C-alpha cells in the first residue's frame, strides 16, 4: 500500500515529460502503421488544421514510421503535405538502405531549400549535428547510396592533417572542444569505409595506406581517442588485403604491385607498391600469399630449383662462387649482355655473390684480429690493403642504399668503426716513423695510444660484422621468426633502459655525496690487526653508477654500503686509538641500496621479463606475418 508521504514526495520530484498523443493523433499514427494510404489521405482531407508533425513518446513522427516501414507510397503521401517536416527521416532512410525513399526525401528537401540536404540535423534525438547523409551512408557502407549522394553533390571535407598547425583551424579554441573531436572521428570513420574509398579514389590501395598512417598519427596526438583511432586504423588495413586477395593470376598481381603512385623512394623498383606498403607498415598486405608469391618469383628469376636444393647444396653454391668473385667485374665489363652475366644479375645470384664476398671479408678480419699485438704500430699482415678496399666499397654501396632506402644505422656504425680503426693505424704509423721506428713493449704504451684505439674500434667492428650473419636467419622458415623476436625484444629492452637510467642517476646523485668523505680511509681491527679499507663503491659519482649497474644483476657485494672511518689517536695521552662509527650514515646507505635492489631487481626487472615474454608471444602468434614482413623489408 502506497504511503501518503511517498505520493507527496513523488509529486515534488522532477520527472521526464514524454509526449502524450491525443486520441486523434493516436488514430493518425495507427493509420500510418497500417500502410493504408487511402485511409491516411481521407484522414488528411477531413482534418485540414491537424498537426501532421506530432511526435509520439519515442520521438518519432508519422513520416519516421513510414520510412522505417519502407512504405514508399505512404512516404509519397505524407510528403505532399505542405508543412511536413522531414527532420532526420533522411538519416533513418539511409540507415535502412531504401534507395527509392531516400530519393523521395532528398527531392523534397531540395524543394524546401537547395542546400538543406547537404547538412546534418541539429534537432535529431538520435544523430549528432555533424552526421550528414553522406557521412552516415559511409558509416553504414551503403555503396549505392554513397554513389547517389555523390552524384547529387554531397561531399566530405577531409580534416586537416595531424601535423598541420594552421592558426585558422588547428590552433583555434574550437579545436579543443569535445564536439570537434567527435566530429573529426566521425569524418575519419566515413573516409575509412571501403565503399566510400572505392567511390572517391582512383587508387584505393594507396588511399588506404595513406589513411592508415594519418589515423595512427591522429591517435598519437589525441590520446583520449587513441583506442578508437587505432581500431579504425586496423580496420582500414584489411581493405588492401581484400583487394589483393581478389587477384587470380600472376599478371594481375604484378600490375597491382607495379603501380608507382605514392612511392617517393628514388631509383627504380620492380614493385613500387610493395615498397610503399613496407614504408606504411602494412604487414598483412606484404605477408599475403599472393604478394609473397610474386616477390619470390621475381627474386628467384630463372633459378626455380633453388628452393628444392638441400641445404648442403646451397652452401656449396655459395662456396663455389668465391673463386669467381675476381672474374665477375671483368665479365660484366667485357660481355655485359651475355646470358651468363644476365643470369648473375638476378636477385638470387646477387645474394649468393654478396654472401660469398662477405664470407671472405669475415675470414680476413678474423685473421687480422688474430695477429700478434705485442709491438707498437699498425699491423703488418699484408691484408690491410684488401680490408681497406672492402670497407671503402661497402661504404660507397651503403651510401647508395641510404639514398634509395633511407638510413641504415647498423651498417653505417659498423663501417665507421673500421674507418676509425684504419685512421688510427695511419696515426700509429706516423708516430712510429717520428720515433725512428722504435717499438715499445705494450706495457709502456699510453692508455690512449693510437694502436690501442685502433684495436678497440676494430674489435667492436668485428663483433658487429659477425653479428650481421643473423640477418641470414630471415631467409629460413624456422629461424626467421626467432630473429624477428630477437629484434622486437631488443626494442622492448630499450624502453626499460630509460627507466633504469633515471633510477640509477637518482640513487647515484644521493649516495655519492653521502660516502664521498670516506674515500681511501683505512681502519685497523684491534683484535686481529687486519686492515679494513673503505669500499670505493659509492665514493664518487662514476663509481656509484658502476656499482648500481652491477647491482641490477646482483653482482654488488653486501659490504659496498659499509662506512669505514680511519683510526684517530687518543688525545687523553694514552697510546690507544679511537674507532668511531657513523651508524646513521651506514643505515641510510644500506636502506638506499636495499630499496634500489627491490625496485630494480624485483619490480622493474620482472616487468621487463614479462614485457619480453609478451612480445615473444605476440610474434609467435603472428609468426608468418611478422617473418614475411621482416624478410621483405
Secondary structure, DSSP 4 states (H G I P E B T S, - for coil): ---HHHHHHHHHS---------HHHHHHHHHHHTT-HHHHHHHHHH-TT--TT---TTS--HHHHHHHTT-HHHHHHHHTSTT---TTHHHHHHHHT-HHHHHHHHHHHHHH-TTGGGS--TT-SSS-TT--HHHHHHHHT-HHHHHHHHHTT----PPPPTT---TTTTTSGGGGSHHHHHHHHHHHHHHT-HHHHHHH-S-HHHHHHHHHHHHHHHHHH-GGGHHHHHHHHHHHHHHHHHHHHT--SHHHHHHHHT--TT---SS--S-HHHHHHHHTT-HHHHTSHHHHHHHHHHHHTT-GGGTTS-HHHHHHHHHHHGGGHHHHHHHHHH-TTSHHHHHHTSHHHHHHHHHHHHHHHHHHHHHHHTS--SBSSS--SS-HHHHHHHHHHHHHHHHHHHHHH---HHHHHHHHHHHHHHHHHHHHHHHHHHTTS---BGGGS-TT-HHHHHHHHHHHHHHHHHHGGGGGGGGSTTTHHHHHHHHHHHHHHHHHHHHHHHHHHHHHHHHHHHHGGGTT-EEE-TTT--EEEPPSSSSSHHHHHHHHHHHTTT-S-GGGG------EE-TTS-S-EE----HHHHHHHHHHHHHHHIIIIIIIHHHHHHHHHHHHHHHHHTHHHHHHHHHH-
